Amino acid sequence: MLIQNAIVLWNYLYLSEFLVNMDNVQERDEAIASILNGSVLTWRHVNLNGEYDFMREAANDVQFDLNQILSLTVNW
């Protein structure tokens, strides 16, 4: 259950960061519609049988701007 929750959190953060960085309002609305018709409970993009090295720089280079994400308002 912990792994599933971590994946869902990652998905929400990644999608939120994606929306925050979109400049085109129409594209953002289309992305929101797509997200609403999908699910954040997917983990096809995660290798559950892999070996992970969190000491590598590439594994730790994603940093979410939480202030920017929290300031995002969506009128849907």
N, C-alpha and C positions, 0 to 999 in steps of 0.2 A: 504494500500500500504506500509506503514511503517513496519508493521509486516512481510510482504512478503520479503521486502528488508533485514530486519534483519536476517531472516531465510536463505536467499541466501548468505549473508555475512558469517554467521556461517558455512554454508556448504562449502564455498570456503576455509575458514580458516582451518576447520577441515580436509578437503581433502589435503590441502597444507601441513599441519603439518604431516599428515599420510605419504605423499610422501617423505618429508624431512627425516623422521625417518626410511625409508626403506634402508637397506644396500645392498640387492641383486638387481643388476641392471635389471636382467631379470624380477623379480617380480615387480619392479617399472614400467617397460615398459608395463607389462600386466595390472597393475593397471591403468596406464594412458590410455591405450586402452579402458578399461572398463569405465573409467570416460568420455572419449570422446564419447562413445556410449550411455551414460546415460544423466542425467539432474541434475543440481544443483537446479532446481526449484521444487524439491520435498519437502514435509513437512509431510510425513507420520510418521516420527519419533518425531514430535512435537505434544503435547497434547494441541490443541487450546481451549479446553473447561475446562482445568484444573485450579487448584488454585496453584499459585506459591509462594514460600517462598524463596526470594533471600538472606535472612539473614542466612540461614543454610550454614555451611562450604562446604558441598558437592556441593551446587549449584554454588559455586564460586571457585572451585579448579582447573578449567581448565585455563591454561595460555599459550597462543601461543607465540612461540619464533619468533617474527616478523623479526628480523635480519636474522635468519636462513631461514625463508620462503622467504624473499626477495632475498636471495642469491641463491635460487634454480634455476637451469637452466635445461630446458628440451629440448632435441634435438629430435623433433618429426617430 
